[in-house]
Amino acid sequence: MRFTALLHHIYDVHRLRAAYFALKRDAAAGVDGETWRSYGERLEENLQDLADRLKRGAYRAKPVRRVYIPKADGRQRPLGVTTLEDKVVQRATVEVLNAIYETDFLGFSYGFRPGRSQHNALDALYAGLLTKKVNWVLDLDIRGFFDSIDHGWLKKFVEHRIADRRVVRLIQKWLNAGVLEDGKRRRVEEGTPQGSSVSPLLANVYLHYAFDLWVRVWRRKYASGDVIVIRFADDIVLGFQERSDAERFLKELAERMRKFALELHPDKTRLLEFGPFAAKNRQRRGEGRPETFDFLGFSAYLREEEKQRNVHSAQADDTQKAASQAERGESRTQAAHAPSHPGAGQMAENRGRGALPLLWRPDELCGAPPVPLLRSATVASRALAPQPKWPRAVGPHASPRFAVAACARIHHPYPLRRLGVIT
């Protein structure tokens, strides 16, 4: 199903106003020098003028100011500073498109999605390594992902769901606006500017078709053992039960990435022996301890003595918490239902929220129950992020009848099989 009428939800003044107030007050100004406070001095007039230009098609995206921030390895990461008006329109567009794509994105995708965070991804990784038969971990790194996104493929991916040409042209305006660096404007033929509001959504759309759908098919057809997947934007970790599956997957993934103008980093992409049985297997072969790998800034490692120390510490914390609740006169029922599994969610701040969609196949996610761990405790009360109610999520004034009429079934110009997304 494709959406044929969406632009009127974007140029709605109420939505633009909400997008303006959601922006950071002290964010850096773009090439026009407009700040949040100066734009708000005549807010209603500016928003009405912006809505009229969007409606007439007279809106023009301004170039992105390029700045660089240092990275840990000594290199510099390019960031794009968009103008405030572009930020407002992009944020409103992302809100509308999220209502569509949140029903499409798969359960193991966590990056920049409503109701999901890096803590949920870390919870999923921890629980997957603890409860599934994972003996090998594939730590993937896509070289310069945000700077390598092919505009042609991205346009086809967006048009697979968005049939409103005005919205597609609006996205193309941001992609073709170019960057301003050292006073010179340079046109960019590929990539999306990091730092813009629409860039994370476009990156998720690109990897959804280039990676997620393909992984789902590969896991069903070719994997001989358990496979877990966690993706946060372009940061991807997979776990395999069999080494042969991991090596075959890595070889076929490299070919898949080349098809969509992407490349795996040869130095940062690693296949490691990891998991509950890795330490014993390496000890039996006379090798050292399993290697560590990083995911979202956290290092994953295996140490039995550290694991036992964490278990005892968590047990003491739970006991002390239950005693404190009893002293404050709280109900005994709440104290009795304190988390009994000491290791549940140690890698996240919000323990027990949205942890385990990776433990099921994507077609089994809907209505999946919590996954029991030791002592019949649960890591997550819900395995899925909240899904939008699609008729009303498109716009604040949309009715179900209008939403059905706007989503007419028409012929796809780019079906997934013709694109090669699904084989």
C-alpha positions as CSV (number, residue, x, y, z in Angstrom):
1,M,0.0,0.0,0.0
2,R,1.3,3.4,-1.0
3,F,0.4,6.8,0.4
4,T,-0.7,9.3,-2.3
5,A,-1.5,12.4,-0.3
6,L,0.8,13.4,2.6
7,L,2.1,16.9,2.0
8,H,-0.9,18.6,3.6
9,H,0.0,16.9,6.9
10,I,3.4,18.5,6.7
11,Y,2.5,22.1,5.9
12,D,-0.2,22.1,8.7
13,V,0.6,25.2,10.9
14,H,-0.1,23.3,14.1
15,R,2.4,20.6,13.2
16,L,5.0,23.1,12.2
17,R,4.6,25.0,15.5
18,A,5.0,21.7,17.4
19,A,8.2,21.0,15.4
20,Y,9.5,24.4,16.2
21,F,9.1,24.1,19.9
22,A,10.6,20.6,19.9
23,L,13.9,22.0,18.6
24,K,16.9,22.8,20.8
25,R,16.9,26.4,21.9
26,D,20.7,26.9,21.9
27,A,21.5,24.9,18.7
28,A,24.0,26.4,16.3
29,A,22.6,28.6,13.5
30,G,22.8,27.6,9.8
31,V,24.1,29.5,6.8
32,D,21.4,32.2,7.2
33,G,22.3,33.0,10.8
34,E,18.7,32.5,12.0
35,T,18.4,31.3,15.7
36,W,15.6,29.8,17.5
37,R,14.8,33.0,19.5
38,S,15.0,35.4,16.6
39,Y,12.7,33.2,14.5
40,G,10.2,33.0,17.4
41,E,9.9,36.8,17.7
42,R,7.4,36.7,14.7
43,L,6.6,33.0,15.0
44,E,3.0,32.9,13.7
45,E,3.9,35.1,10.7
46,N,7.0,33.0,9.9
47,L,5.1,29.7,10.2
48,Q,2.2,30.9,8.1
49,D,4.6,32.0,5.4
50,L,6.5,28.7,5.6
51,A,3.2,26.8,5.3
52,D,2.2,28.8,2.2
53,R,5.5,28.2,0.5
54,L,5.3,24.5,1.2
55,K,1.8,24.4,-0.2
56,R,2.8,26.3,-3.4
57,G,6.0,24.4,-3.9
58,A,8.0,27.6,-3.5
59,Y,10.0,26.2,-0.5
60,R,13.7,26.0,-1.2
61,A,16.2,24.1,1.0
62,K,19.3,26.0,1.9
63,P,22.8,24.5,1.8
64,V,24.2,22.8,5.0
65,R,27.0,24.4,6.9
66,R,29.8,21.8,7.3
67,V,31.6,21.5,10.6
68,Y,34.0,18.9,11.9
69,I,34.3,17.3,15.3
70,P,37.3,15.1,16.4
71,K,36.9,11.4,16.7
72,A,38.6,9.0,19.2
73,D,40.9,7.7,16.6
74,G,42.3,11.1,15.6
75,R,40.1,11.6,12.5
76,Q,37.4,14.1,12.1
77,R,33.7,13.5,11.7
78,P,31.8,15.8,9.4
79,L,28.5,17.2,10.7
80,G,26.0,19.3,8.9
81,V,24.3,22.3,10.5
82,T,21.0,23.0,8.7
83,T,19.0,26.3,8.9
84,L,16.3,26.6,11.5
85,E,13.5,26.7,8.9
86,D,14.8,23.5,7.3
87,K,14.9,21.9,10.8
88,V,11.3,22.7,11.3
89,V,10.1,21.3,8.0
90,Q,12.3,18.2,8.4
91,R,11.1,17.5,11.9
92,A,7.4,17.8,10.7
93,T,8.2,15.5,7.8
94,V,9.8,12.9,10.0
95,E,6.8,12.9,12.3
96,V,4.5,12.1,9.4
97,L,6.8,9.5,7.9
98,N,7.4,7.8,11.2
99,A,3.7,6.9,11.4
100,I,4.2,4.9,8.1
101,Y,7.6,3.4,8.5
102,E,7.2,2.3,12.1
103,T,4.7,-0.4,10.8
104,D,7.4,-1.6,8.4
105,F,10.6,-1.6,10.4
106,L,11.6,-4.9,11.9
107,G,12.0,-5.7,15.6
108,F,15.8,-5.8,15.7
109,S,16.2,-2.2,14.5
110,Y,16.6,0.2,17.4
111,G,18.3,3.3,16.1
112,F,16.4,6.7,16.1
113,R,13.0,5.2,16.5
114,P,10.1,6.4,18.7
115,G,10.0,4.5,22.0
116,R,13.4,2.9,21.5
117,S,16.8,3.8,22.6
118,Q,20.4,2.5,22.8
119,H,19.5,1.1,26.3
120,N,16.9,-1.2,24.6
121,A,19.5,-2.3,22.1
122,L,22.0,-3.1,24.8
123,D,19.4,-5.0,26.7
124,A,18.7,-7.0,23.6
125,L,22.3,-7.8,23.1
126,Y,22.8,-8.9,26.7
127,A,19.7,-11.1,26.7
128,G,20.6,-12.6,23.3
129,L,24.1,-13.6,24.4
130,L,22.7,-15.0,27.6
131,T,19.7,-17.0,26.5
132,K,20.5,-18.1,22.9
133,K,23.1,-20.5,21.5
134,V,25.6,-17.9,20.4
135,N,29.2,-19.1,19.9
136,W,30.3,-16.5,17.3
137,V,29.8,-12.7,17.2
138,L,30.1,-10.7,14.0
139,D,30.8,-7.1,14.7
140,L,30.0,-5.1,11.5
141,D,31.1,-1.6,10.5
142,I,30.0,0.1,7.3
143,R,32.6,2.4,6.1
144,G,31.4,6.0,5.9
145,F,27.7,5.0,5.8
146,F,26.1,8.4,6.0
147,D,28.4,9.7,3.3
148,S,27.9,6.7,1.0
149,I,24.1,6.5,0.7
150,D,23.2,6.4,-3.0
151,H,20.6,9.0,-3.8
152,G,19.1,6.9,-6.7
153,W,18.5,3.9,-4.5
154,L,17.2,6.0,-1.7
155,K,14.7,7.6,-4.0
156,K,13.5,4.2,-5.1
157,F,13.2,3.0,-1.5
158,V,11.1,6.0,-0.5
159,E,8.8,5.7,-3.5
160,H,8.0,2.1,-2.6
161,R,5.8,3.5,0.2
162,I,5.4,7.2,-0.6
163,A,3.5,7.9,-3.8
164,D,3.1,11.6,-3.1
165,R,5.6,13.1,-5.5
166,R,5.6,16.4,-3.7
167,V,7.0,14.7,-0.5
168,V,9.6,12.9,-2.6
169,R,10.7,16.2,-4.2
170,L,10.9,17.7,-0.8
171,I,13.3,15.0,0.4
172,Q,15.3,15.5,-2.8
173,K,15.6,19.2,-2.1
174,W,17.4,18.4,1.1
175,L,19.7,15.8,-0.5
176,N,20.6,18.2,-3.4
177,A,21.0,21.4,-1.3
178,G,24.8,20.8,-1.0
179,V,27.2,21.8,1.7
180,L,28.9,25.1,2.4
181,E,32.5,24.7,3.4
182,D,35.1,27.5,3.7
183,G,32.7,29.9,2.0
184,K,32.2,27.6,-1.1
185,R,29.1,25.7,-1.9
186,R,29.6,22.2,-3.1
187,R,27.0,19.9,-4.6
188,V,26.8,16.4,-3.0
189,E,25.9,13.5,-5.2
190,E,25.7,10.9,-2.4
191,G,25.2,10.7,1.3
192,T,23.0,12.5,3.8
193,P,24.2,15.3,6.1
194,Q,24.8,14.0,9.6
195,G,23.1,16.2,12.1
196,S,20.0,17.0,10.2
197,S,16.6,15.8,11.5
198,V,15.7,13.8,8.5
199,S,19.0,12.0,8.1
200,P,18.4,9.2,10.7
201,L,15.0,8.3,9.2
202,L,16.5,8.2,5.7
203,A,19.3,6.0,7.0
204,N,16.9,3.6,8.6
205,V,14.8,3.4,5.4
206,Y,18.0,2.7,3.3
207,L,19.2,-0.1,5.7
208,H,15.7,-1.5,6.0
209,Y,15.7,-2.4,2.3
210,A,19.4,-3.0,1.9
211,F,20.0,-5.0,5.0
212,D,17.1,-5.8,7.3
213,L,14.7,-7.5,4.8
214,W,17.6,-9.5,3.3
215,V,18.8,-10.7,6.8
216,R,15.3,-11.9,7.5
217,V,15.2,-14.0,4.4
218,W,18.7,-15.3,4.9
219,R,18.1,-16.3,8.5
220,R,15.0,-18.4,7.4
221,K,16.5,-20.0,4.3
222,Y,20.2,-20.6,5.0
223,A,21.0,-20.5,8.7
224,S,21.6,-24.0,10.3
225,G,21.7,-22.7,13.9
226,D,20.5,-19.8,16.0
227,V,21.1,-16.3,14.7
228,I,20.5,-13.0,16.6
229,V,20.6,-9.5,15.1
230,I,20.8,-6.1,16.7
231,R,21.0,-3.0,14.6
232,F,21.3,0.6,15.9
233,A,21.5,2.8,12.8
234,D,24.7,1.6,11.1
235,D,26.1,-0.1,14.2
236,I,25.3,-3.8,13.7
237,V,26.1,-6.9,15.8
238,L,25.0,-10.5,14.9
239,G,25.4,-13.7,16.9
240,F,25.7,-17.2,15.3
241,Q,25.6,-20.6,16.7
242,E,27.7,-22.1,13.9
243,R,30.9,-20.7,12.6
244,S,30.0,-21.9,9.0
245,D,26.9,-19.7,9.1
246,A,28.9,-16.7,10.2
247,E,31.5,-17.1,7.5
248,R,28.9,-17.6,4.8
249,F,26.9,-14.7,6.0
250,L,29.9,-12.3,6.0
251,K,30.9,-13.3,2.5
252,E,27.4,-12.9,1.1
253,L,26.8,-9.6,3.0
254,A,29.9,-8.1,1.4
255,E,28.3,-8.7,-2.0
256,R,25.0,-7.4,-0.8
257,M,26.6,-4.1,0.4
258,R,28.4,-3.6,-2.9
259,K,25.1,-3.8,-4.8
260,F,23.8,-0.8,-2.8
261,A,27.1,1.3,-3.0
262,L,28.1,0.3,0.6
263,E,31.3,-1.3,1.8
264,L,32.2,-3.1,5.0
265,H,35.3,-1.7,6.8
266,P,38.0,-4.3,6.5
267,D,39.7,-3.5,9.8
268,K,36.6,-2.9,12.0
269,T,34.5,-5.8,10.8
270,R,35.5,-8.8,12.9
271,L,34.3,-12.3,13.6
272,L,34.9,-13.3,17.2
273,E,34.4,-16.4,19.2
274,F,32.1,-15.3,21.9
275,G,29.3,-16.5,24.1
276,P,28.6,-18.6,27.2
277,F,30.7,-21.5,25.9
278,A,33.5,-19.6,24.2
279,A,35.7,-19.4,27.3
280,K,35.5,-23.2,28.0
281,N,36.1,-24.0,24.3
282,R,39.2,-21.8,24.1
283,Q,40.5,-23.1,27.4
284,R,40.1,-26.7,26.1
285,R,42.1,-25.7,23.0
286,G,44.8,-24.0,25.1
287,E,43.9,-20.5,23.8
288,G,43.5,-17.3,25.8
289,R,40.3,-15.6,26.9
290,P,37.7,-14.5,24.3
291,E,38.2,-11.1,22.7
292,T,36.0,-8.2,23.6
293,F,34.0,-6.1,21.2
294,D,32.3,-2.7,21.4
295,F,28.7,-1.8,20.8
296,L,27.3,1.7,21.3
297,G,30.3,2.6,23.4
298,F,30.1,-0.4,25.8
299,S,32.6,-3.2,25.8
300,A,31.3,-6.8,25.9
301,Y,33.5,-9.3,27.6
302,L,33.4,-12.7,29.3
303,R,34.8,-13.1,32.8
304,E,33.3,-15.7,35.1
305,E,34.6,-14.1,38.3
306,E,33.2,-10.7,37.2
307,K,29.9,-12.3,36.3
308,Q,29.6,-13.9,39.7
309,R,30.4,-10.6,41.4
310,N,27.7,-8.8,39.5
311,V,25.2,-11.5,40.4
312,H,25.9,-11.2,44.1
313,S,25.8,-7.4,43.9
314,A,22.5,-7.4,42.1
315,Q,21.0,-9.8,44.6
316,A,22.0,-7.6,47.5
317,D,20.6,-4.5,45.7
318,D,17.2,-6.3,45.2
319,T,17.1,-7.4,48.8
320,Q,17.9,-4.0,50.1
321,K,15.3,-2.4,47.8
322,A,12.6,-4.8,49.0
323,A,13.4,-4.1,52.6
324,S,13.3,-0.3,52.0
325,Q,9.9,-0.6,50.4
326,A,8.6,-2.6,53.4
327,E,10.0,0.0,55.8
328,R,8.2,2.8,54.0
329,G,4.9,1.0,54.4
330,E,4.5,0.1,50.7
331,S,2.4,-2.9,49.8
332,R,4.0,-6.4,50.3
333,T,2.8,-7.2,46.8
334,Q,5.1,-4.7,45.2
335,A,8.0,-5.9,47.3
336,A,7.3,-9.5,46.4
337,H,7.4,-8.7,42.7
338,A,10.8,-7.1,42.8
339,P,13.1,-8.4,40.0
340,S,14.3,-11.8,41.0
341,H,16.8,-12.3,38.2
342,P,20.0,-10.5,39.1
343,G,21.4,-10.3,35.6
344,A,18.4,-8.9,33.8
345,G,19.2,-5.7,32.0
346,Q,22.5,-4.9,33.6
347,M,23.7,-3.1,30.5
348,A,20.9,-0.6,30.4
349,E,19.5,2.1,32.7
350,N,15.9,1.2,32.2
351,R,15.9,-2.4,33.1
352,G,12.8,-4.4,31.9
353,R,11.6,-2.2,29.0
354,G,11.4,-3.4,25.4
355,A,14.3,-5.8,25.5
356,L,13.9,-8.9,23.4
357,P,12.5,-8.6,19.9
358,L,15.7,-10.2,18.5
359,L,14.9,-13.6,20.1
360,W,12.0,-14.2,17.7
361,R,11.8,-14.3,13.9
362,P,10.4,-11.1,12.6
363,D,7.2,-12.8,11.5
364,E,6.6,-14.0,15.0
365,L,7.0,-10.6,16.8
366,C,3.3,-9.6,17.0
367,G,1.9,-10.7,20.3
368,A,5.1,-12.3,21.5
369,P,5.2,-13.1,25.2
370,P,8.0,-12.0,27.5
371,V,11.0,-14.3,27.5
372,P,11.7,-16.2,30.8
373,L,15.2,-16.3,32.1
374,L,16.6,-17.9,35.3
375,R,14.0,-18.4,38.1
376,S,11.2,-17.6,35.7
377,A,11.9,-13.9,35.8
378,T,11.3,-11.7,32.7
379,V,13.7,-9.2,31.2
380,A,11.0,-7.3,29.2
381,S,7.3,-6.7,29.9
382,R,6.9,-5.9,26.2
383,A,9.0,-7.1,23.3
384,L,7.8,-4.4,20.8
385,A,7.9,-0.7,20.6
386,P,4.5,0.9,20.6
387,Q,3.1,0.9,17.0
388,P,1.1,3.8,15.7
389,K,-2.6,3.6,15.1
390,W,-2.2,4.3,11.4
391,P,-5.4,6.1,10.5
392,R,-5.0,8.8,13.2
393,A,-1.2,8.9,13.3
394,V,-0.9,10.4,9.9
395,G,-2.3,13.7,11.0
396,P,-4.1,15.2,14.0
397,H,-7.3,15.9,12.0
398,A,-7.3,12.8,9.8
399,S,-10.3,10.5,9.9
400,P,-10.2,6.8,9.1
401,R,-12.3,7.3,6.0
402,F,-9.9,9.9,4.7
403,A,-6.8,7.8,5.6
404,V,-8.2,4.9,3.6
405,A,-9.0,7.1,0.6
406,A,-5.5,8.6,0.8
407,C,-3.9,5.1,0.7
408,A,-5.3,3.8,-2.5
409,R,-3.9,0.6,-3.8
410,I,-2.0,1.5,-6.9
411,H,0.8,-0.2,-8.9
412,H,4.3,0.0,-7.4
413,P,6.8,1.5,-9.8
414,Y,9.6,-0.2,-7.8
415,P,8.5,-3.6,-6.5
416,L,10.9,-5.2,-4.0
417,R,11.7,-8.2,-6.2
418,R,12.5,-6.0,-9.2
419,L,14.7,-3.9,-7.0
420,G,16.5,-7.0,-5.8
421,V,15.8,-6.3,-2.2
422,I,14.0,-9.6,-1.8
423,T,15.4,-12.6,-3.6
